[in-house]
Amino acid sequence: MINFNQLVVADTGAIITLEKMPDGFRFIQKLYKKIIVPSQVLEALHRGNQYESDYLDFYNIRKLLDIQRVSILSDGLELLDYGERYAISLAIQLKYPLLIEDRNAKEMAESKGVLTSGIAGRVLKAYSLGVISFLSYSVFSHRLIFQAPFVVFTLYPILHITALLHIFFIACSASI
């Protein structure tokens, strides 16, 4: 399990998921001091902008992201996407956990001894530990379900059941 208030490496998919969440970057700052991103991932993220600095300024994440160049790729990652290869390699080199969305890449990273989580898993964990309110949990989980359904397909039942249970307990408490 990934602990909060530490450093974590992220791949392209995890950063894109945070872009799509309302206050996604503000949310993740409650969990981690810094997100380490390979420079190759930042290059992929800012392709729509002329400069990397425009991307960082647009999302106001200059202080959150620590951009590091990866020069050596780990073996056995050739079948993965560009950003995933560099993010997994960096997580291995630094011995840090990894925020990653793609299931195949996640399995590959775990087979190499890297602790992994997706953003949906972090939302669920943050709520279960009281880091975020039920309202924030509901907004984040619903946004993930509707804007990035491929990301949370396996976690959807858990996200949905957790929300329903919370509502049920509130209703029961109100009737006592």
C-alpha positions as CSV (number, residue, x, y, z in Angstrom):
1,M,0.0,0.0,0.0
2,I,1.2,3.5,-0.8
3,N,1.5,5.8,2.2
4,F,0.5,9.4,2.1
5,N,2.7,12.5,2.6
6,Q,5.6,11.0,0.7
7,L,7.1,11.2,-2.8
8,V,5.5,9.3,-5.6
9,V,6.2,8.8,-9.3
10,A,3.4,9.3,-11.8
11,D,2.9,8.3,-15.4
12,T,1.0,10.2,-18.1
13,G,-2.3,8.5,-17.5
14,A,-2.4,9.4,-13.8
15,I,-1.6,13.0,-14.6
16,I,-4.3,13.2,-17.3
17,T,-6.8,11.7,-14.8
18,L,-5.9,14.4,-12.3
19,E,-6.5,17.0,-15.0
20,K,-10.0,15.7,-15.6
21,M,-11.0,15.7,-11.9
22,P,-12.4,18.9,-10.3
23,D,-9.5,20.2,-8.2
24,G,-7.6,17.0,-9.0
25,F,-4.2,18.5,-8.4
26,R,-5.3,20.1,-5.2
27,F,-6.7,16.7,-4.1
28,I,-3.4,14.9,-4.8
29,Q,-1.5,17.6,-2.8
30,K,-3.3,16.4,0.3
31,L,-1.7,13.1,-0.2
32,Y,1.8,13.7,-1.5
33,K,4.5,16.3,-1.0
34,K,5.8,15.9,-4.5
35,I,4.9,14.0,-7.6
36,I,8.0,13.0,-9.6
37,V,7.4,12.9,-13.3
38,P,9.9,11.8,-15.9
39,S,10.6,14.6,-18.3
40,Q,9.5,12.3,-21.1
41,V,6.1,12.2,-19.5
42,L,5.9,16.0,-19.3
43,E,6.8,16.2,-23.0
44,A,3.8,14.0,-23.8
45,L,1.5,16.0,-21.6
46,H,2.3,19.4,-23.0
47,R,2.2,18.5,-26.7
48,G,-0.9,20.7,-27.1
49,N,1.0,23.7,-25.6
50,Q,4.0,25.3,-27.1
51,Y,6.1,25.1,-24.0
52,E,6.3,22.8,-20.9
53,S,6.1,25.9,-18.7
54,D,2.7,26.8,-20.3
55,Y,1.4,23.4,-19.2
56,L,2.7,23.7,-15.7
57,D,1.4,27.3,-15.3
58,F,-2.0,26.4,-16.8
59,Y,-2.6,23.7,-14.1
60,N,-0.6,25.6,-11.4
61,I,1.5,22.6,-10.7
62,R,5.0,23.9,-11.0
63,K,5.7,23.3,-7.2
64,L,3.9,20.0,-7.1
65,L,5.8,18.3,-9.9
66,D,9.4,17.4,-9.7
67,I,10.6,16.7,-13.3
68,Q,13.4,14.3,-13.7
69,R,15.2,13.0,-16.8
70,V,15.3,9.2,-17.2
71,S,18.3,8.1,-19.2
72,I,18.2,4.3,-18.5
73,L,15.1,2.2,-19.2
74,S,14.5,-1.0,-17.3
75,D,14.4,-4.2,-19.3
76,G,11.1,-5.9,-20.3
77,L,9.0,-2.7,-20.8
78,E,9.2,-2.6,-24.6
79,L,5.5,-3.4,-25.1
80,L,4.3,-0.6,-22.9
81,D,3.5,3.0,-23.9
82,Y,6.3,5.6,-24.0
83,G,5.3,7.4,-20.7
84,E,4.7,4.1,-18.8
85,R,8.2,2.8,-19.7
86,Y,9.9,5.9,-18.3
87,A,7.6,6.2,-15.3
88,I,8.2,2.6,-14.3
89,S,11.9,2.8,-14.9
90,L,12.1,6.0,-12.7
91,A,10.0,4.3,-9.9
92,I,12.4,1.3,-10.0
93,Q,15.5,3.6,-9.9
94,L,14.2,5.8,-7.1
95,K,12.5,2.9,-5.2
96,Y,9.3,5.1,-5.0
97,P,5.7,4.0,-5.5
98,L,4.0,4.7,-8.8
99,L,0.6,6.3,-9.7
100,I,-0.4,4.5,-12.9
101,E,-3.7,3.9,-14.6
102,D,-3.1,1.2,-17.2
103,R,-3.8,-2.3,-15.9
104,N,-1.1,-4.0,-18.0
105,A,1.5,-1.4,-17.1
106,K,0.5,-1.7,-13.4
107,E,0.9,-5.4,-13.5
108,M,4.3,-5.0,-15.2
109,A,5.5,-2.5,-12.6
110,E,4.3,-4.7,-9.7
111,S,6.1,-7.7,-11.2
112,K,9.3,-5.6,-10.9
113,G,8.6,-4.9,-7.2
114,V,7.0,-1.4,-7.6
115,L,4.1,-0.4,-5.3
116,T,1.3,1.0,-7.5
117,S,-2.0,2.7,-7.3
118,G,-4.4,4.4,-9.7
119,I,-6.1,7.8,-8.9
120,A,-9.4,6.1,-8.1
121,G,-7.7,4.0,-5.5
122,R,-6.2,7.1,-4.0
123,V,-9.6,8.7,-3.8
124,L,-11.1,5.7,-2.1
125,K,-8.2,5.5,0.3
126,A,-8.3,9.2,1.1
127,Y,-12.0,9.0,1.9
128,S,-11.6,5.8,4.1
129,L,-8.9,7.6,6.1
130,G,-10.9,10.9,6.5
131,V,-8.5,12.9,4.3
132,I,-11.4,14.0,2.2
133,S,-15.1,14.5,3.0
134,F,-18.0,12.4,1.6
135,L,-19.0,15.2,-0.6
136,S,-15.5,15.4,-2.1
137,Y,-15.4,11.7,-2.4
138,S,-18.7,11.7,-4.3
139,V,-17.6,14.4,-6.6
140,F,-14.2,12.9,-7.4
141,S,-15.6,9.3,-7.8
142,H,-18.5,10.4,-10.0
143,R,-16.2,12.5,-12.2
144,L,-13.8,9.6,-12.6
145,I,-16.7,7.3,-13.5
146,F,-18.1,9.6,-16.1
147,Q,-14.9,11.2,-17.6
148,A,-12.4,8.3,-17.3
149,P,-14.5,5.1,-17.1
150,F,-11.7,3.0,-18.4
151,V,-9.7,4.0,-15.4
152,V,-12.1,2.9,-12.7
153,F,-13.9,0.0,-14.4
154,T,-12.6,-2.4,-11.7
155,L,-13.1,0.0,-8.8
156,Y,-16.6,1.2,-9.9
157,P,-18.5,-1.3,-7.7
158,I,-16.4,-0.4,-4.7
159,L,-16.8,3.4,-5.3
160,H,-20.5,3.0,-5.8
161,I,-21.1,0.7,-2.9
162,T,-19.1,2.9,-0.5
163,A,-21.2,5.9,-1.5
164,L,-24.5,4.0,-1.0
165,L,-23.4,2.7,2.4
166,H,-22.5,6.2,3.5
167,I,-25.9,7.5,2.5
168,F,-27.6,4.5,4.2
169,F,-25.8,5.1,7.5
170,I,-26.6,8.8,7.3
171,A,-30.3,8.0,6.8
172,C,-30.3,5.4,9.6
173,S,-28.6,8.0,12.0
174,A,-31.2,10.6,11.1
175,S,-34.1,8.3,11.9
176,I,-32.8,7.4,15.4
